[in-house]
């Protein structure tokens, strides 16, 4: 799998594709554990495809969100044809115009996460 045959999305022909970055620090309404965060993430990814869009794009976004190396995450979204609206991946589109909204909790950990000792 690769993106050798990929072409820029419409409007990106001048090489203006947005480069992704880490989300800004955020705080959950109440402190949560790593286990609770993982449960929230699993629930989101299990239900997200039911709200529309293509399963392949959801899978690519999940892989990119889980990838700690931003350059690798960039390759994943580029190869999948994801159009990045917000550079932190919270809002993206596919080539057909379907919108994909990702909550911050699937992209990073909250600043008030309870750390296990």
C-alpha positions as CSV (number, residue, x, y, z in Angstrom):
1,X,0.0,0.0,0.0
2,X,1.3,3.4,-0.8
3,X,0.4,6.7,-2.4
4,X,2.6,6.5,-5.5
5,X,-0.5,7.1,-7.7
6,X,-2.1,9.7,-5.4
7,X,-3.0,13.0,-6.8
8,X,-3.5,16.2,-4.9
9,X,-7.1,17.0,-3.9
10,X,-8.9,19.8,-5.7
11,X,-7.6,23.1,-4.6
12,X,-4.3,21.5,-3.3
13,X,-2.6,21.5,-6.7
14,X,-0.2,24.2,-5.5
15,X,1.1,22.0,-2.7
16,X,-0.9,23.8,0.0
17,X,-1.9,20.6,1.9
18,X,-2.1,21.3,5.6
19,X,0.5,19.6,7.7
20,X,-0.9,18.0,10.8
21,X,0.3,18.9,14.3
22,X,-0.3,17.8,17.8
23,X,-3.6,19.1,19.4
24,X,-3.3,21.9,21.9
25,X,-3.4,20.7,25.6
26,X,-6.9,20.2,26.8
27,X,-8.6,19.3,30.1
28,X,-11.4,16.8,30.6
29,X,-14.3,18.1,32.8
30,X,-13.2,15.7,35.5
31,X,-9.9,13.8,36.0
32,X,-10.0,10.4,34.2
33,X,-7.7,7.3,34.2
34,X,-5.9,5.9,31.2
35,X,-8.4,3.0,31.3
36,X,-11.4,5.4,31.1
37,X,-9.8,7.3,28.3
38,X,-9.2,4.1,26.3
39,X,-12.9,3.1,26.9
40,X,-14.0,6.5,25.5
41,X,-11.7,6.1,22.5
42,X,-12.9,2.6,21.8
43,X,-16.6,3.7,22.0
44,X,-15.9,6.6,19.6
45,X,-14.1,4.4,17.0
46,X,-16.8,1.7,17.3
47,X,-19.6,4.1,16.6
48,X,-18.0,6.7,14.3
49,X,-18.6,4.9,11.0
50,X,-22.3,4.8,11.7
51,X,-22.5,8.6,11.5
52,X,-21.5,8.6,7.8
53,X,-18.4,8.7,5.7
54,X,-16.3,5.8,4.4
55,X,-15.0,3.1,6.7
56,X,-11.6,3.3,5.0
57,X,-11.3,7.0,5.9
58,X,-12.3,6.3,9.5
59,X,-9.7,3.5,9.6
60,X,-7.0,5.8,8.3
61,X,-8.0,8.5,10.8
62,X,-7.8,6.0,13.6
63,X,-4.4,4.9,12.5
64,X,-3.2,8.5,12.2
65,X,-4.6,9.4,15.6
66,X,-2.8,6.4,17.2
67,X,0.5,7.2,15.5
68,X,3.0,9.0,17.8
69,X,5.2,10.1,14.8
70,X,3.6,13.1,13.1
71,X,5.4,12.5,9.9
72,X,4.0,8.9,9.7
73,X,0.5,10.2,10.6
74,X,0.8,12.7,7.8
75,X,1.7,9.9,5.3
76,X,-1.4,7.9,6.5
77,X,-3.8,10.8,5.9
78,X,-2.2,11.8,2.7
79,X,-2.3,8.2,1.3
80,X,-6.0,7.9,2.3
81,X,-6.9,11.1,0.5
82,X,-8.0,12.8,3.7
83,X,-8.4,16.6,3.4
84,X,-7.3,18.1,6.6
85,X,-9.4,21.2,7.6
86,X,-8.0,21.7,11.1
87,X,-4.3,20.8,11.4
88,X,-4.9,18.9,14.7
89,X,-7.2,16.5,12.8
90,X,-10.4,17.5,14.6
91,X,-12.1,18.3,11.3
92,X,-11.3,16.5,8.1
93,X,-13.1,15.7,4.8
94,X,-12.8,12.9,2.3
95,X,-12.5,13.5,-1.5
96,X,-16.3,13.2,-1.8
97,X,-16.9,16.0,0.7
98,X,-18.0,13.9,3.7
99,X,-17.0,15.5,7.0
100,X,-15.2,13.6,9.8
101,X,-15.1,15.2,13.2
102,X,-12.6,13.8,15.8
103,X,-12.9,14.6,19.5
104,X,-9.6,15.7,21.2
105,X,-9.7,12.6,23.4
106,X,-8.9,10.3,20.5
107,X,-6.0,12.5,19.5
108,X,-4.2,13.2,22.8
109,X,-4.4,12.8,26.5
110,X,-6.0,15.4,28.8
111,X,-3.7,17.4,31.1
112,X,-5.6,16.2,34.1
113,X,-5.4,12.5,33.5
114,X,-4.9,10.4,36.6
115,X,-1.5,8.7,36.3
116,X,-1.2,5.2,37.7
117,X,1.8,4.7,40.0
